[in-house]
């Protein structure tokens, strides 16, 4: 069974949120955007430790907004929708036939609504099965089917604090947990757990002998099940779109070759050991059904991991056949994940919106450009509130410093300068719109700059041109700085002087373009920008050009705006 959609209302900080899921889904967003809440509400509803129709909601789970009248908080509502990935996939699941309904395609679906209410401090919970339109099935199937769903789709949550397990209880097992069932792999599990603890507690590299023992236990534990547990890598020849979308592929053989491959896989071997150890710890003393399709949730896998190890962990996570939901604040991990896996959560003015990448609207070449210029070179840009799109390196150096002279800090206020000269502006603007990232374009006034502006204008949506695009009245930013009073910088450097004279060029009648060209030949555009920044800090300087000050003010206003950028692919925009 495949969990395709999660709808949550009034759970902790979430008023309303609706997110669709893939085989691997990566949730990103600022703190308090609801990423962890999504994982924890799934653990409450589908956690394999739950039994019967019980749910573990507590008083702190209810949203702080109080209900009208009696002062009780509004009820928590969670709707979980499972779908067939292909027609006929559920034919063998006869125990659940009473809960299946025909979906909006040829595939069947199963939907459950869980509700929790708090009245005068007393919490009551209920669950019901829904039809394709969201109404309760009549008659309702046997409530025991909920436990069958949990058995077939056990939800396993690996938390960010897994590196510091609670050792206050023997074997990290709560007293109320059921006894550990004996099975052939129990000794291997113990050895994996022991080495896992050694790795996460070690102040330096773990002893090689421990790693060797752990990998041997891991190979024996997985045994011939590797093909069932892990997706096998494609052949040595991969299509171009696969290379662009999935640059890292992990192959894990089954049978006798597994241990040899693990020992030769370096960081990925240790990563696999870490992940399996964390999963065993999260599973606890229960035994999962052999026909179960696990939903594995991993909260911030980057915690305490070196970036190289993080990429290794990610390659292992992606190779698992289980459905995965990962939350992260790591640019390294986002760079390794496919753009289509990302869901960006944005909370503004009491609502949560979920944005995603529209794979169908990009050409392969656009995906390549985004992979290189965003995922690999600027992976942190996907966490920004707003992008200031600029032509090149000069503006990247100049604009944050000019903002600082105005008493503002672009980086700390969520603004990222992204140069587009090499990638082209359209892929960046489309991606920003898809992910709900605000943007403003600054271009030169020459023909190339106007072409960039025209390309961006095709993706304005409902936004006004002036709110999104600024075309300089001058041919380039150097002429903009010249006109406001920095001509002496260009004259001094054009004459080959290391010292910038404040009087240089004041009586010169030379063509500005020729002086600027000569200054660029003698140094470089970025060097000229740095020199202007130095001069702008001096007392009595011309200050910040009004055109650039206006751009800075606009992008900062966008970063703090009450509504995210309009997107054709907003999954939910609920108030």
C-alpha positions in Angstrom: 0.0 0.0 0.0 1.2 3.5 -0.9 0.4 6.6 1.2 -0.3 9.2 -1.4 -1.8 12.1 0.5 -1.9 13.5 4.1 -4.4 16.1 5.2 -4.0 17.7 8.7 -6.1 20.2 10.5 -5.6 21.8 13.9 -2.6 19.8 15.0 -0.1 21.7 17.0 1.0 24.7 14.9 -0.8 23.5 11.8 -4.2 25.1 11.1 -4.5 23.2 7.8 -2.1 21.4 5.6 -2.5 19.1 2.6 0.6 17.4 1.1 0.9 14.7 -1.5 3.7 12.2 -1.2 6.0 10.3 -3.5 8.1 7.1 -3.0 10.6 9.5 -1.5 9.4 12.9 -0.2 11.7 15.6 1.2 10.0 18.3 3.4 11.9 21.6 3.7 10.8 24.9 5.2 11.7 27.3 8.0 11.5 26.4 11.7 7.9 26.0 12.9 6.7 25.4 9.3 5.2 22.1 10.3 7.8 19.6 9.0 8.2 17.7 12.3 4.4 17.9 13.0 3.7 16.0 9.8 6.0 13.2 10.9 4.6 13.1 14.4 0.9 13.0 13.4 1.7 10.1 11.1 3.5 8.3 14.0 0.3 8.8 16.1 -2.0 7.5 13.4 0.1 4.8 11.8 2.8 4.0 14.4 3.4 0.3 14.7 3.4 0.5 18.5 -0.3 1.5 18.5 -2.9 -1.2 18.9 -6.5 -1.5 17.9 -8.2 1.8 17.3 -6.2 3.7 20.0 -4.3 6.9 19.3 -1.8 8.7 21.4 -3.0 12.3 21.1 -2.3 14.5 24.1 -3.4 18.0 25.2 -0.3 19.7 23.7 -1.2 18.3 20.2 -4.3 20.6 19.9 -3.9 23.8 18.1 -3.6 26.9 20.3 -6.5 28.6 18.5 -9.5 28.2 20.9 -12.9 27.1 19.7 -15.9 29.4 20.0 -18.3 29.1 22.9 -17.0 26.6 25.4 -13.3 27.4 25.0 -12.3 23.9 23.9 -9.8 23.8 21.1 -11.0 22.8 17.6 -10.8 19.1 16.8 -7.7 17.5 15.2 -8.6 15.9 11.9 -6.2 13.8 9.9 -7.1 12.2 6.6 -4.8 9.5 5.1 -5.2 8.4 1.5 -3.6 5.2 0.2 -3.7 4.3 -3.5 -2.8 1.5 -5.8 0.4 2.3 -7.7 -0.9 0.1 -10.5 -4.3 -1.4 -11.3 -4.8 -4.7 -9.5 -2.0 -4.2 -7.0 -4.3 -4.8 -4.0 -6.0 -7.9 -5.4 -4.3 -10.1 -2.7 -5.4 -7.8 0.2 -8.7 -9.5 0.7 -8.9 -8.5 4.4 -9.3 -4.9 3.4 -11.8 -5.3 0.6 -14.6 -3.7 2.6 -12.6 -0.4 2.9 -11.5 -0.2 -0.8 -13.2 2.3 -3.0 -12.7 3.2 -6.7 -10.5 6.3 -6.9 -10.6 9.0 -9.6 -8.5 6.8 -11.9 -8.6 3.1 -12.5 -6.8 2.5 -9.3 -8.4 1.7 -6.0 -7.9 3.8 -2.9 -8.4 3.5 0.9 -8.9 6.6 2.9 -9.1 6.9 6.7 -10.1 10.0 8.8 -8.8 10.2 12.3 -10.4 12.8 14.7 -9.4 13.8 18.2 -11.5 16.1 20.4 -10.7 17.7 23.7 -13.6 18.7 26.0 -12.8 20.1 29.4 -9.4 18.3 29.2 -10.8 14.9 28.3 -9.6 13.6 24.9 -11.6 11.3 22.8 -10.6 9.8 19.4 -12.3 8.1 16.6 -11.5 6.8 13.1 -13.7 6.1 10.0 -13.2 5.0 6.4 -14.1 7.4 3.6 -15.3 7.2 0.0 -13.6 8.9 -2.9 -15.4 12.1 -2.2 -14.4 12.3 1.4 -17.7 11.2 2.9 -18.0 8.4 5.5 -18.5 4.9 4.0 -22.0 3.5 4.8 -21.9 1.0 6.4 -18.5 1.5 8.0 -16.1 -1.5 7.7 -15.0 -3.4 10.7 -12.9 -1.0 12.9 -10.3 -3.9 13.2 -9.3 -3.1 9.7 -7.4 0.0 11.0 -5.0 -2.3 12.8 -4.6 -4.3 9.5 -3.7 -1.0 7.7 -1.1 -0.3 10.5 0.3 -3.8 10.1 0.6 -3.5 6.4 2.0 0.0 6.5 4.0 0.3 9.7 5.3 3.9 10.2 8.8 4.0 11.6 10.2 7.4 12.8 13.9 7.9 13.1 14.2 11.1 15.1 16.9 13.8 14.9 18.0 13.0 18.5 18.6 9.3 17.6 22.3 9.9 18.1 21.7 10.3 21.9 19.5 7.3 22.7 18.0 7.1 26.2 20.0 4.5 28.2 18.1 5.1 31.4 16.1 1.9 30.7 17.6 -1.5 29.9 18.0 -2.0 26.1 16.3 1.3 25.6 12.9 -0.4 25.9 9.9 1.1 27.7 8.6 -1.1 30.5 5.2 -1.3 28.8 6.6 -2.6 25.5 5.8 -6.2 24.5 8.5 -8.8 24.9 11.1 -9.1 22.1 10.1 -11.9 19.9 12.9 -14.4 19.1 13.8 -14.8 15.5 16.9 -16.0 13.6 18.3 -12.4 13.1 18.2 -11.4 16.8 21.9 -11.9 17.4 22.8 -10.0 14.3 20.5 -7.2 15.4 22.3 -7.0 18.7 25.7 -6.8 17.1 24.5 -4.1 14.6 23.0 -2.2 17.6 26.3 -2.5 19.5 28.4 -1.2 16.7 25.8 1.5 15.9 26.1 2.8 19.5 29.9 2.8 19.2 29.8 4.9 16.0 27.4 7.5 17.3 29.2 7.8 20.7 32.8 7.8 19.3 34.6 11.2 19.5 36.8 10.1 16.6 36.7 7.4 13.9 35.3 4.1 15.3 37.7 1.2 15.5 38.1 -0.6 12.2 37.5 -3.9 14.0 34.1 -2.7 15.2 33.2 -1.6 11.7 34.2 -5.0 10.3 32.1 -6.9 12.8 29.1 -4.6 12.3 29.3 -5.0 8.5 29.6 -8.8 8.8 26.5 -8.8 11.1 24.7 -6.5 8.6 25.5 -8.8 5.7 24.3 -11.8 7.6 21.2 -9.9 8.8 20.2 -8.8 5.3 21.3 -12.1 3.7 19.3 -13.0 0.6 16.7 -10.4 1.3 18.8 -7.6 -0.2 16.9 -7.6 -3.4 13.6 -7.3 -1.6 14.9 -4.5 0.7 17.0 -2.4 -1.7 16.3 -1.1 -5.2 18.9 -2.6 -7.5 21.0 -0.1 -9.4 20.4 0.3 -13.1 23.0 -1.0 -15.6 26.2 0.8 -16.3 24.5 2.8 -19.1 22.0 5.3 -17.8 19.8 7.6 -19.8 20.6 11.3 -19.8 17.5 12.2 -17.8 18.5 9.7 -15.1 22.0 11.2 -14.9 20.6 14.6 -14.5 17.9 13.6 -11.9 19.8 11.0 -9.9 23.6 11.5 -10.0 24.3 9.0 -7.1 23.2 5.4 -7.4 23.9 2.7 -4.8 24.0 -0.9 -5.7 23.6 -3.5 -3.0 24.0 -7.2 -4.1 22.4 -10.1 -2.4 23.9 -13.4 -1.3 27.6 -14.0 -0.7 28.7 -10.9 -2.7 27.0 -8.5 -0.2 29.6 -8.6 2.6 32.4 -8.1 0.1 30.6 -5.1 -1.5 29.9 -3.6 1.9 33.5 -3.7 3.0 34.5 -2.1 -0.3 32.0 0.7 -0.2 33.7 3.0 2.3 31.5 5.7 3.7 28.3 4.2 2.3 29.0 1.0 4.3 29.1 2.9 7.5 26.1 4.9 6.4 24.1 1.7 5.8 25.2 0.5 9.2 24.0 3.8 10.8 20.7 3.7 9.0 19.9 0.1 9.8 21.0 0.6 13.4 18.7 3.7 13.8 15.8 1.8 12.2 16.2 -1.1 14.6 16.3 1.3 17.5 13.2 3.1 16.3 11.4 -0.2 15.7 12.0 -1.2 19.3 11.1 -4.7 20.5 8.3 -5.4 18.0 8.6 -7.6 15.0 7.3 -6.2 11.7 5.1 -8.4 9.5 7.1 -9.9 6.5 4.4 -8.6 4.1 4.5 -5.1 5.5 5.5 -2.1 3.3 7.2 0.2 5.7 6.8 4.0 5.7 10.2 5.2 6.9 10.4 8.8 8.3 13.7 10.4 9.0 13.9 13.7 10.8 17.0 15.8 9.9 19.5 13.1 9.0 22.2 15.7 8.8 22.4 16.1 12.6 25.9 15.4 13.7 26.9 14.0 10.3 29.8 15.2 8.1 28.6 16.2 4.7 30.4 13.3 3.0 28.7 10.9 5.4 25.3 12.7 4.8 25.5 12.1 1.1 26.3 8.4 1.8 23.4 8.1 4.1 21.1 9.7 1.5 22.2 7.3 -1.2 21.3 4.4 1.2 18.0 6.0 2.1 17.0 6.5 -1.6 18.0 2.9 -2.3 15.5 1.4 0.2 12.3 0.0 -1.3 10.3 1.5 1.6 8.3 4.7 1.2 10.4 7.5 2.7 9.6 10.9 4.2 12.6 13.0 5.1 12.7 16.4 6.8 15.9 18.4 6.4 17.6 21.8 6.7 20.6 20.7 4.8 21.6 22.1 1.4 23.9 19.0 1.0 20.9 16.7 1.2 18.7 18.8 -1.0 21.5 18.8 -3.6 21.4 15.0 -3.6 17.6 14.7 -3.8 15.7 15.1 -6.9 13.8 18.3 -7.3 10.6 16.4 -7.7 10.9 15.0 -4.2 10.9 18.4 -2.6 7.9 19.8 -0.8 8.4 23.3 0.6 6.2 24.2 3.5 5.5 27.9 4.1 3.5 29.3 7.0 2.3 32.9 6.7 -0.6 34.7 8.2 -2.1 31.6 9.9 -2.0 29.3 6.9 0.3 26.6 5.6 1.0 26.2 1.9 2.9 23.3 0.3 4.8 24.0 -2.9 6.4 21.4 -5.2 8.4 21.2 -8.4 6.3 20.8 -11.6 8.4 18.3 -13.5 6.3 18.4 -16.6 7.0 22.1 -17.3 10.8 21.8 -17.7 12.8 20.6 -20.6 15.7 18.2 -20.0 18.2 21.1 -20.6 16.4 23.3 -18.1 16.6 20.4 -15.5 20.3 20.1 -16.2 20.8 23.8 -15.7 18.9 23.7 -12.4 20.8 20.6 -11.2 24.2 22.4 -11.8 23.4 26.0 -11.0 21.1 25.5 -8.1 21.3 21.9 -6.6 25.1 21.6 -6.9 26.4 25.2 -6.8 23.8 27.0 -4.7 22.0 24.3 -2.7 21.2 26.7 0.2 19.2 28.9 -2.2 16.2 26.6 -1.9 15.9 27.6 1.7 15.8 31.3 1.0 12.6 33.4 1.3 13.4 35.4 -1.7 15.8 35.4 -4.7 17.4 38.6 -6.0 18.2 37.5 -9.6 21.2 39.3 -11.0 23.3 38.9 -14.1 26.7 38.1 -12.7 29.4 38.2 -10.0 29.6 42.0 -9.8 26.0 42.3 -8.5 26.5 39.4 -6.1 29.4 41.3 -4.4 27.8 44.7 -4.7 24.2 44.4 -3.6 24.6 42.8 -0.2 27.2 45.4 0.7 25.0 48.3 -0.5 22.2 46.8 1.6 24.5 46.8 4.6 25.2 50.5 4.0 21.4 51.0 4.2 21.4 49.1 7.5 20.0 45.8 6.2 21.4 42.3 5.9 20.1 40.4 2.9 21.3 37.0 4.1 19.9 37.2 7.6 16.6 38.4 6.2 16.2 35.4 3.9 17.4 37.0 0.6 19.8 35.1 -1.7 21.5 36.7 -4.7 21.4 34.3 -7.6 23.2 35.1 -10.8 21.5 33.9 -13.9 23.9 34.8 -16.8 25.1 31.2 -17.3 21.8 29.3 -16.6 19.4 31.7 -18.2 16.6 33.4 -16.2 13.6 31.3 -17.2 14.5 28.0 -15.4 15.2 30.0 -12.2 12.0 32.0 -12.3 9.9 28.9 -13.0 11.6 27.1 -10.1 11.0 30.0 -7.7 7.4 30.1 -8.7 7.0 26.4 -8.2 8.6 26.4 -4.7 6.9 29.6 -3.5 10.1 31.6 -3.4 9.7 35.3 -3.9 11.9 36.8 -6.6 12.9 40.1 -8.2 15.0 40.5 -11.3 17.7 43.2 -11.8 19.0 43.5 -15.3 21.2 45.8 -17.3 19.6 48.3 -19.7 21.3 46.9 -22.8 19.8 44.6 -25.3 20.8 41.4 -23.4 19.4 42.8 -20.2 16.1 43.7 -21.8 15.9 40.2 -23.3 16.4 38.7 -19.8 13.6 40.9 -18.5 11.2 39.8 -21.3 11.9 36.2 -20.5 11.1 36.7 -16.8 8.0 38.7 -17.7 6.5 35.6 -19.3 6.2 34.1 -15.8 4.8 37.0 -13.8 1.5 35.2 -13.1 -0.7 37.8 -11.3 2.2 39.9 -10.1 2.9 43.4 -11.5 5.9 43.9 -13.7 7.3 46.6 -11.5 7.1 44.3 -8.4 9.2 41.6 -10.2 11.5 43.3 -12.6 13.9 46.3 -12.6 15.7 47.2 -15.8 18.4 49.8 -15.2 18.1 53.0 -17.2 21.8 52.7 -17.9 23.4 50.1 -20.2 25.1 48.3 -17.2 25.6 48.6 -13.5 29.1 50.2 -13.9 27.5 53.1 -15.7 24.8 53.3 -13.0 27.6 53.7 -10.4 29.4 56.2 -12.6 26.4 58.4 -13.0 25.8 58.7 -9.2 29.3 59.8 -8.5 31.8 56.9 -8.6 33.4 58.0 -11.9 36.7 58.6 -10.0 37.0 54.9 -9.2 37.0 54.0 -12.9 39.3 56.9 -13.9 41.9 55.9 -11.3 41.9 52.2 -12.2 41.8 53.0 -15.9 45.0 55.0 -15.4 46.6 52.0 -13.7 46.7 53.5 -10.2 46.3 51.3 -7.1 45.2 54.4 -5.1 41.8 55.7 -5.9 41.9 59.5 -6.1 38.7 61.3 -5.1 39.5 63.9 -7.7 40.3 61.6 -10.6 38.2 62.3 -13.6 36.3 65.3 -12.2 37.4 67.5 -15.2 37.8 64.7 -17.7 35.7 64.8 -20.9 36.5 61.2 -21.8 33.7 58.9 -23.0 32.5 57.0 -19.8 32.2 53.7 -21.8 35.9 53.9 -22.8 37.0 54.7 -19.3 35.0 51.8 -17.8 36.2 49.4 -20.5 39.8 50.3 -19.8 39.3 50.0 -16.0 37.8 46.5 -16.6 40.8 45.6 -18.8 43.2 46.7 -16.1 41.4 44.8 -13.3 38.0 43.0 -13.5 34.3 43.8 -13.0 34.2 42.2 -9.5 37.4 44.1 -8.5 35.7 47.3 -9.6 32.6 46.4 -7.6 34.7 45.8 -4.4 36.5 49.1 -4.9 33.2 50.9 -5.2 32.0 49.2 -2.0 35.2 50.4 -0.3 34.6 54.0 -1.5 30.9 53.9 -0.6 31.8 53.3 3.0 33.9 56.5 3.1 32.4 59.6 4.6 30.9 61.9 2.0 30.5 59.1 -0.6 27.7 59.3 -3.2 25.9 56.5 -1.3 23.6 54.0 -2.9 22.2 54.6 -6.4 18.4 55.2 -6.1 17.7 52.4 -8.6 19.6 49.9 -6.6 18.1 51.1 -3.3 14.7 50.6 -4.7 15.6 47.0 -5.7 16.9 46.3 -2.3 13.8 47.6 -0.6 11.5 45.6 -2.9 13.2 42.3 -2.3 13.3 42.8 1.4 9.6 43.6 1.4 9.0 40.4 -0.5 11.0 38.4 2.0 8.7 39.6 4.7 5.5 39.6 2.7 2.3 38.0 4.1 1.8 35.7 1.1 4.2 33.5 -0.8 4.7 33.8 -4.5 1.9 32.6 -6.7 2.5 29.1 -8.1 0.7 27.0 -10.6 1.6 24.0 -8.5 0.5 25.0 -5.0 -0.7 21.8 -3.4 -2.7 23.7 -0.8 -3.3 27.3 -0.1 -5.6 27.0 2.8 -6.7 29.7 5.2 
